[in-house]
Amino acid sequence: MTRIGLLSDTHGYLDKRVLEHFADVDEIWHAGDIGSMEVLQQLREYKPTRAVYGNMDSGDVRYSLSEFYRFRVEEVDVLMTHIGGYPGKYNPWLLPMFKKETPLLFVCGHSHILKVQYDSTWQMLTMNPGAAGKQGWQVVQTLLRFVIDGDKIKDLEVIELEKR
């Protein structure tokens, strides 16, 4: 069993409550627009962290991360990128990645809209944790926390930090 804390779009601001909510996770995943190497370093010092860069990330963040990250946790294949879309509205350049080996879990950020949705066409779960930072138009800072147990994704929790 692997406990995951998922966030995106911090834009250089890491709310201390993120770390409090992720105290019991095994890994942190950041789906891009980290905003600074300092935020990435804070996460990495706190827990093992997997991350991709976003369209607003600067050269140092881009240099240390990839645009796409495909990995496996237990028996779940994961594909993470920043600008991904959602079922029926994926960015077209992603479709060849789905065809090569369809992931069971697709993770993205960018929209600042929290959305978790099953895609029956590709037979995968899609997750966008919304935005954990304070930059942007979203009203509430959001995070996701969940468990991967073998080939199961379960115990999904939506965490709202505060209304802006």
N, C-alpha and C positions, 0 to 999 in steps of 0.2 A: 504494500500500500504506500502510495506516494502522495503527499499533500502539496497542492500547488496554490500559490498566490499569483494572480494575474492582474497586471495593470498596463496602462498605456497613456500616452499623451501627458506626461508630467511637465514637459516644457520647462525644465530647469528647476522645478519646485517639487521637493519631496516632503510631503506632509508627514510629521512624526507619527501620526496615527496610522499611516500605512504600515510602518514597522510594527506597531502594536497589533494590528489586525493580522499581520503575517508572522507573528511570534511562533506559532506552532506549525508553520509550513516547512516542507523539506526543500522546496525550490521556489524561486521567484521567477516569473516570466514577464518580460516587458516588451510590448508590441510596438515600440517605436515612438518617435518624437520625445526622446529622453530629455534633450535640452542641454545637457552638459556632462562632461566626464565626471564631475563631482557627484552627480546623482547616481550615475552608473557605478561609481566606486563605492558609494554608501551602500547600495544594494548588494554589491559583491562582497563587501566586508561583513554584511549581516547574514546573508544566506547564499548558497550557490544560485547563480543568476544566469538565465538564458535570455538573450535579447537580440532584437534587430534594430537597425537604424530606421528613422522616419524621414519624411521629406523636409522637415524643418531642422534636422540635426546637422551640426557643423562638421567640418572636416575631421576633427579628432575623434568624434563619436563614429562617424562613417568609416574612418580608417580602422577602428578596432572591432567593428561589427559587420555583418552581412545584411543585405537587403532581404534575403530569404534564409530561413533556417529550418531544415528538415531534420527531425530527430525522433527517437523512440524512447518512450517511458513505459517500462514494463511491457505490455503487449499492445500499446496504443501508438500508432504512427501519428506524428504531429507535423504540420506545416505552418510556420509562422512568418508573416510579413506585415508591413505597416498598412499599406493601401491595398486592401483586398476585396472589399465589397461584401455581399451577402447573397444567399440563395436567389438565383434568378437575375442577379445584378453584379456578378463578379467582374473584376477587371479582366478583359479578354486575354491578356498576356499570362494569366494564371492557368487557364484551361489546359495547356499542354502539361503542366505540372500535375494536375489532377489525373490526367490520362496515363501518365507514366506509372504511377502507383497511388491509387486513391487513398488519401489519409483518412483516418477515422476522426481526426480532430483538426479543424482549420481555425487558426487564431490570427486576428488582425486588429488594427486600431483605426486611427485617422479620423473617423466620423464624429468622435466625441459622443456617440450614441451607444449606450449599452444595449447589446442585442445577443441573445443566445437562441439559435434556431437550428433545427435538424433539416438537412437537405436530403430529401429522398432521391433526387436525381443522382447525386454523387454518393449517397449513403454515408454521409459524414455529419458530424456536429460542427457547427460554426459558432465561434465565440468572439465577441468584441466587448472588452470590459468598460467601454466608455472612456472617460478622461479622469485621471487622478490629480491633475494639476489645476491651477487656477486661471490659466490662459485659455481663451476661447469663449464660445457662446453658451456652453452647457450650463445648466442651472445647478446641478448637483455633481460633486466629485464622486466617482464610483470605482469600485474594485470588484473582482470576482475571486472566490476561493472555492476549491473543489478537490476531489480525491480521484486518483487513478488507482484502480485495484484490478490488476490483471488486464483484461480487455474492457473493463467497465469504467465509465466516467460517472461519478456519483457525488452525492452530498454537496451539490452546487449551492453556494451562498452569494447573494448580491449584497455588497456593503456600500452604504451611502455615507460619505464623510460629513458633508454639510451642504446646505444650500448657500449659494453665493449671493 
